[in-house]
């Protein structure tokens, strides 16, 4: 079954780049803190407009605060929107019982709080 693996909560979209091929660029510091991996599938939940969609992760500059939706996903958000970035993992019931998801809370500049 799929279970919550990690979450970056209430990040602020810093850019939306329609010309890039696809993905979400996330600050390397946030990736480290959340254990979300480069190329991992994530779900993006836009608090401002209710959009929910999936994409994959690329690494942004460490401590830059970057949260940039690229390609087609750029049409689903606006710069300044608040988003929740969620990753899931497939675990059996035994694994899930002892697993604790990483939840990273950030401020308005996408710095860990």
C-alpha positions, 0 to 999 in steps of 0.5 A: 500500500502507499503511505505518506513518506514526506511532506513539505508544508505550506511552501511558497511558489517562487517561480513558474517556468512554462518553458522548462520541460517539466518537474518541480525544482526544490531547494536542496536544503528542503530535499535533505530535511524531508528525505525527498529524492531527486526524480521522485514522484511528488504530489503538489497540493495548491492551497490557493486554487485547490489544484492537485497534480503529480510531477517529479523532483529536480534539485534547486540551489541549496538555501535558495528557497526555490520552489519552481513549477516547470513545464505544464505544471507552471500553468497550475500555480501562480508565483506566491501560491502556498503549496504542500509537496507530498511524497508517498512510499509503498510499504507493507503494513509492518513497515508502515507501523514503525515508519515516521514520515518526515514533515518539514514546515517552512516560513514565507521564504521557504526556510525551515522552521 
